[in-house]
Amino acid sequence: MSQFATYGSYPTTRLRRNRADHWTRRLVAETRLTVDDLIWPIFLTEGSGVREPVASMPGVDRVSVDVVPDLAALAVQNGIPAVAPFPNTPEALRTPDGTEALNPDNLMCRAIRAIKAVAPDLGVITDVALDPYTTHGHDGLLVDGVILNDETLALLTQQAVLLAAAGTDVVAPSDMMDGRIGSIRQALDDGGHTGVRILSYAAKYASAFYGPFRDAVGSGVKLAGDKKTYQMDPANSDEALREVAFDLQEGADMVMVKPGIIYLDIVRRVRETFAVPTFAYHVSGEYAMLRAAGQAGWLNYDRSLMETLLAFKRAGASGVLTYAALDAARLLREGIGK
C-alpha cells in the first residue's frame, strides 16, 4: 500500500485546489526565498573610478576600491546582509608564492576597510586562497608540479589573520588544503580574533563551471594544469561528508558547497547529516548560462533566476552566494517568481 493512501484519492481529493489562487499558493508554500538568503560577490581591481565589465559575466563589473563604498551602500539599501570581495591582483604583484596575499595594503584589505567605513553592519566575507596572487593560478604553493599542502597552510593562516585584522567578519578558506581550518582557527584565536567566523568551502569540486570567475580575477589564463589533486572529484558524494566532518571538527562555523545548482544533492546531504549552516555558491558558469540564455531570448532570465535560487533553498541551503544578488533583491521586491 502506498504511504499516501490514507490521504485520500481522486476525485474527492484534488491537489490542484491548493494551486488555484496566488494567495493559496503563498499560504501553502513549503520553501521561502528572501533577501536575507543572499550574499553578493564583488570583484576588485586597481585604479580609480573603475567599473570594468567582465566579458564572460554579463552584468558583472570589476571595480576599484574607491567605488566599493557605493556598492556597499547599494547592498544595504537592498537589504542584502553580506558581500564577498574577490581581487584581480595586478600582474606585477603576482609571484610564485603569492605573498601579495600577506600585504596589509592589498586590494582585499583596502576593500574591507572601505566597506566597514560606510557600512559597519554589512557582513564582509573574504576568500582565503592564493590563486588570485600567484603566477601559476593555483590555490597553494607549486613545486615541481606538485601543490604542497603543509607549506601552503602557513601562508593561508597568515592571510586569514591579516584579513581579520583589516576588519573582515568571516574568513572563507576556498583552497581545499587538508588541515587549513584547524590552523586558521588556532591562529585567529591566538591573535585575539575569536569573534571572526570561518565559512569553509568544505566541499569544493574541480568543476568546469569556474571559467568566468577565473576570467574576473585574472587567474584562468595563468593556471598551470588543473586543480584535481586538491579540489574534489565530481564523481564523489560520500567524500564530501568526510570533508565537512573534518572541517567542523577543526572549528568551521559554517560550510559551503561549490558549485551550487549542479550539486544540490550534496547540499541536501550535508544539511541533513550535520544540521549546520550550509551555504551554496551559485558559481560564475551557472550564472553566465542564465544571463546568456536570457539575453538570447531562450529563457526568461528573471523567472529562471528566481527558480534557481529557490531550488537552493529547497535543497536545504541556508543562503546563496550569487552574482545575481542585486537582481534577486529587486525581483523579490517586485514579487517576481512567486
C-alpha positions as CSV (number, residue, x, y, z in Angstrom):
1,M,0.0,0.0,0.0
2,S,1.3,3.5,-0.9
3,Q,2.4,5.6,2.1
4,F,0.0,8.3,0.8
5,A,-3.1,6.0,0.6
6,T,-4.6,7.4,3.8
7,Y,-4.5,11.0,2.5
8,G,-7.4,10.5,0.1
9,S,-7.8,9.8,-3.6
10,Y,-9.3,11.4,-6.7
11,P,-12.0,12.6,-7.2
12,T,-12.6,13.6,-3.5
13,T,-9.0,14.8,-3.2
14,R,-7.8,17.2,-5.8
15,L,-4.3,18.6,-5.3
16,R,-4.9,21.4,-7.8
17,R,-7.3,23.1,-5.4
18,N,-4.4,24.5,-3.3
19,R,-2.7,25.8,-6.5
20,A,-5.8,27.6,-7.8
21,D,-5.0,31.1,-6.5
22,H,-2.0,33.2,-5.8
23,W,-2.9,33.7,-2.2
24,T,-3.4,30.0,-1.6
25,R,0.0,29.2,-3.2
26,R,1.6,31.7,-0.8
27,L,-0.1,30.1,2.2
28,V,1.0,26.6,1.4
29,A,4.5,27.2,0.0
30,E,7.0,24.9,1.6
31,T,10.1,27.0,0.8
32,R,10.8,30.7,1.2
33,L,13.4,32.7,-0.6
34,T,14.1,36.2,0.9
35,V,16.7,38.8,0.6
36,D,18.2,37.5,3.8
37,D,19.4,34.5,1.9
38,L,21.7,36.5,-0.4
39,I,25.5,37.1,-0.4
40,W,26.8,39.4,-3.1
41,P,30.3,38.8,-4.6
42,I,32.2,41.9,-5.7
43,F,35.3,41.9,-8.0
44,L,38.1,44.3,-7.2
45,T,40.7,45.9,-9.4
46,E,43.3,48.6,-9.1
47,G,42.8,52.1,-10.3
48,S,40.4,55.0,-9.6
49,G,36.8,55.3,-10.6
50,V,37.0,52.0,-12.5
51,R,33.9,50.0,-13.4
52,E,35.2,47.4,-15.9
53,P,32.7,44.8,-17.3
54,V,33.7,41.1,-17.1
55,A,33.1,39.9,-20.6
56,S,32.1,36.4,-19.7
57,M,29.8,37.5,-16.9
58,P,27.2,39.9,-18.3
59,G,26.0,42.4,-15.7
60,V,29.1,42.0,-13.5
61,D,31.9,44.6,-13.2
62,R,35.4,44.7,-11.7
63,V,35.5,47.9,-9.6
64,S,38.3,49.9,-8.0
65,V,38.3,50.3,-4.2
66,D,37.0,53.9,-4.3
67,V,33.8,52.5,-6.0
68,V,33.4,49.8,-3.4
69,P,31.6,52.1,-0.8
70,D,28.9,52.8,-3.5
71,L,28.3,49.1,-3.8
72,A,28.3,48.6,-0.1
73,A,25.6,51.3,0.2
74,L,23.6,49.6,-2.6
75,A,23.8,46.3,-0.7
76,V,22.5,47.9,2.5
77,Q,19.7,49.8,0.6
78,N,18.5,46.5,-0.9
79,G,18.7,44.6,2.4
80,I,21.5,42.2,1.3
81,P,23.2,41.0,4.5
82,A,26.7,40.4,3.3
83,V,29.2,41.0,0.5
84,A,32.2,38.9,-0.6
85,P,35.1,40.7,-2.3
86,F,37.5,39.0,-4.7
87,P,40.7,40.6,-6.0
88,N,42.1,40.9,-9.5
89,T,45.7,41.4,-8.5
90,P,47.9,43.3,-10.9
91,E,50.4,41.3,-12.9
92,A,53.4,43.0,-11.3
93,L,52.3,41.9,-7.8
94,R,51.8,38.2,-8.7
95,T,54.6,35.8,-7.6
96,P,55.1,32.1,-7.5
97,D,54.5,32.1,-3.7
98,G,51.6,34.6,-3.8
99,T,53.0,36.8,-1.0
100,E,50.9,39.8,-2.1
101,A,48.2,37.9,-0.1
102,L,50.1,39.0,3.0
103,N,50.3,42.7,2.2
104,P,48.2,44.7,4.7
105,D,47.5,47.2,2.0
106,N,46.4,44.8,-0.8
107,L,43.2,45.1,-2.6
108,M,41.3,42.9,-0.2
109,C,42.4,44.7,2.9
110,R,41.7,48.1,1.4
111,A,38.2,47.0,0.3
112,I,37.4,45.6,3.7
113,R,38.3,48.9,5.4
114,A,36.3,50.9,2.7
115,I,33.2,48.8,3.3
116,K,33.3,49.0,7.0
117,A,33.8,52.7,6.9
118,V,30.5,53.3,5.2
119,A,28.5,50.2,6.2
120,P,29.8,48.8,9.5
121,D,26.8,46.4,9.9
122,L,27.2,44.9,6.4
123,G,28.7,41.5,6.6
124,V,32.1,41.0,4.9
125,I,33.1,37.5,3.8
126,T,36.6,37.2,2.5
127,D,38.2,34.5,0.4
128,V,41.3,32.7,1.8
129,A,43.4,31.2,-1.1
130,L,46.5,32.0,-3.1
131,D,45.2,31.7,-6.6
132,P,44.5,35.5,-7.1
133,Y,48.1,36.2,-6.1
134,T,50.2,33.5,-7.8
135,T,51.7,33.5,-11.2
136,H,50.6,29.9,-11.8
137,G,46.9,30.3,-10.8
138,H,46.9,27.6,-8.1
139,D,45.5,27.9,-4.6
140,G,48.7,26.8,-3.0
141,L,52.5,26.6,-3.4
142,L,53.5,24.8,-6.5
143,V,56.9,23.0,-6.6
144,D,57.9,20.7,-9.4
145,G,54.3,20.3,-10.5
146,V,53.0,19.4,-7.0
147,I,50.8,21.6,-4.8
148,L,52.4,21.5,-1.3
149,N,49.8,21.1,1.4
150,D,51.5,21.7,4.7
151,E,53.8,24.5,3.4
152,T,50.7,26.2,2.0
153,L,49.0,26.2,5.4
154,A,51.4,28.7,6.8
155,L,50.6,31.3,4.1
156,L,46.9,30.7,4.3
157,T,46.9,31.1,8.1
158,Q,48.8,34.4,7.9
159,Q,46.4,35.6,5.2
160,A,43.4,34.8,7.3
161,V,44.8,36.7,10.3
162,L,45.7,39.7,8.1
163,L,42.1,39.8,6.8
164,A,40.8,39.6,10.3
165,A,43.0,42.5,11.4
166,A,41.6,44.5,8.4
167,G,38.1,44.1,9.8
168,T,36.5,41.2,8.0
169,D,33.7,39.4,9.7
170,V,34.2,36.0,8.1
171,V,37.2,34.3,6.5
172,A,36.3,31.8,3.9
173,P,39.1,29.3,3.0
174,S,38.4,28.1,-0.5
175,D,41.8,26.3,-1.1
176,M,40.9,22.7,-0.1
177,M,44.2,22.1,1.6
178,D,44.0,19.4,4.3
179,G,44.1,20.9,7.9
180,R,43.7,24.5,7.0
181,I,40.6,25.1,9.1
182,G,42.3,24.0,12.3
183,S,45.4,26.0,11.6
184,I,43.4,29.2,10.8
185,R,41.1,28.8,13.8
186,Q,44.1,28.4,16.2
187,A,45.8,31.5,14.7
188,L,42.7,33.6,14.8
189,D,42.1,32.8,18.4
190,D,45.8,33.3,19.4
191,G,45.6,36.7,17.7
192,G,42.6,37.8,19.6
193,H,40.2,37.4,16.7
194,T,37.9,34.9,18.4
195,G,34.8,36.5,17.0
196,V,35.9,36.1,13.4
197,R,33.9,33.3,11.8
198,I,35.1,30.6,9.4
199,L,33.0,29.8,6.4
200,S,34.7,26.8,5.0
201,Y,34.5,25.8,1.3
202,A,34.3,22.3,2.7
203,A,33.0,20.6,-0.5
204,K,34.6,22.4,-3.4
205,Y,34.7,20.4,-6.6
206,A,37.1,20.5,-9.5
207,S,34.5,21.9,-11.8
208,A,34.4,23.2,-15.3
209,F,31.9,25.9,-14.2
210,Y,34.5,28.3,-12.7
211,G,35.8,29.7,-16.0
212,P,34.2,33.1,-15.9
213,F,35.3,33.6,-12.3
214,R,38.9,32.9,-13.3
215,D,38.5,35.5,-16.1
216,A,37.3,38.0,-13.5
217,V,40.2,37.5,-11.1
218,G,42.8,37.0,-13.9
219,S,43.9,33.5,-12.8
220,G,42.4,31.5,-15.7
221,V,45.0,32.2,-18.4
222,K,47.8,31.5,-15.8
223,L,46.5,28.2,-14.5
224,A,49.2,25.6,-14.9
225,G,47.4,22.3,-15.4
226,D,44.3,21.7,-13.3
227,K,43.2,21.6,-9.7
228,K,42.2,17.9,-9.5
229,T,44.8,17.0,-6.9
230,Y,43.1,19.2,-4.2
231,Q,39.6,20.0,-5.3
232,M,37.1,17.2,-5.1
233,D,36.2,14.7,-7.8
234,P,32.7,15.4,-9.2
235,A,32.0,11.7,-9.0
236,N,32.1,11.7,-5.2
237,S,29.4,12.3,-2.7
238,D,30.4,10.4,0.5
239,E,33.8,12.1,0.4
240,A,32.0,15.5,0.7
241,L,30.6,14.4,4.1
242,R,34.1,13.4,5.3
243,E,35.4,16.8,4.2
244,V,32.6,18.6,6.0
245,A,33.1,16.5,9.2
246,F,36.8,17.2,9.3
247,D,36.3,21.0,8.9
248,L,33.6,21.1,11.6
249,Q,35.9,19.2,14.0
250,E,38.6,21.7,13.2
251,G,36.4,24.7,14.1
252,A,34.4,25.8,11.0
253,D,31.3,27.8,11.9
254,M,29.6,27.4,8.5
255,V,30.3,25.3,5.4
256,M,30.0,25.9,1.7
257,V,29.2,23.6,-1.2
258,K,30.6,24.7,-4.6
259,P,29.4,24.7,-7.3
260,G,25.8,25.0,-6.4
261,I,22.9,24.2,-8.8
262,I,24.5,21.0,-10.2
263,Y,25.5,19.8,-6.7
264,L,22.1,20.2,-4.9
265,D,22.4,16.6,-3.9
266,I,25.5,17.5,-1.9
267,V,23.8,20.5,-0.3
268,R,20.9,18.2,0.8
269,R,23.2,15.5,2.2
270,V,25.4,18.0,4.1
271,R,22.4,19.8,5.6
272,E,20.6,16.7,6.6
273,T,23.7,15.0,8.0
274,F,25.2,17.8,10.1
275,A,22.4,20.4,10.6
276,V,24.8,23.3,10.5
277,P,24.6,26.5,8.5
278,T,25.2,25.3,4.9
279,F,25.7,27.7,2.0
280,A,25.9,27.1,-1.7
281,Y,27.8,29.1,-4.3
282,H,25.8,29.9,-7.5
283,V,29.1,29.9,-9.5
284,S,30.1,32.0,-12.4
285,G,29.4,29.4,-15.1
286,E,25.9,28.8,-13.7
287,Y,25.2,32.5,-13.6
288,A,26.7,33.2,-17.0
289,M,24.5,30.5,-18.6
290,L,21.3,32.1,-17.3
291,R,22.4,35.5,-18.3
292,A,23.5,34.5,-21.8
293,A,20.3,32.5,-22.4
294,G,18.2,35.4,-21.2
295,Q,20.0,37.8,-23.5
296,A,19.5,35.4,-26.4
297,G,15.8,35.2,-25.6
298,W,16.0,31.5,-24.9
299,L,14.9,31.9,-21.2
300,N,13.1,34.4,-19.1
301,Y,16.2,35.5,-17.0
302,D,14.2,36.9,-14.1
303,R,12.0,33.9,-13.6
304,S,14.7,31.3,-14.2
305,L,16.9,33.1,-11.8
306,M,14.3,33.1,-9.0
307,E,13.5,29.4,-9.7
308,T,17.2,28.6,-9.4
309,L,17.7,30.4,-6.1
310,L,14.5,28.8,-4.7
311,A,16.0,25.4,-5.6
312,F,19.0,26.1,-3.4
313,K,16.7,26.9,-0.5
314,R,14.5,23.8,-1.2
315,A,17.6,21.6,-1.1
316,G,18.5,23.0,2.3
317,A,20.9,25.9,1.7
318,S,21.0,28.5,4.5
319,G,21.9,31.1,1.9
320,V,23.4,31.5,-1.6
321,L,26.4,33.4,-2.8
322,T,25.3,34.7,-6.2
323,Y,26.4,37.3,-8.7
324,A,22.7,37.9,-9.2
325,A,22.1,39.1,-5.6
326,L,21.2,42.6,-6.6
327,D,18.8,41.3,-9.4
328,A,17.3,38.9,-6.9
329,A,16.7,41.6,-4.3
330,R,14.9,43.7,-6.9
331,L,12.8,40.8,-8.1
332,L,11.8,39.8,-4.6
333,R,10.5,43.4,-4.0
334,E,8.6,43.2,-7.3
335,G,7.1,39.7,-6.4
336,I,8.6,38.0,-9.4
337,G,8.8,34.3,-9.2
338,K,6.1,33.9,-6.5
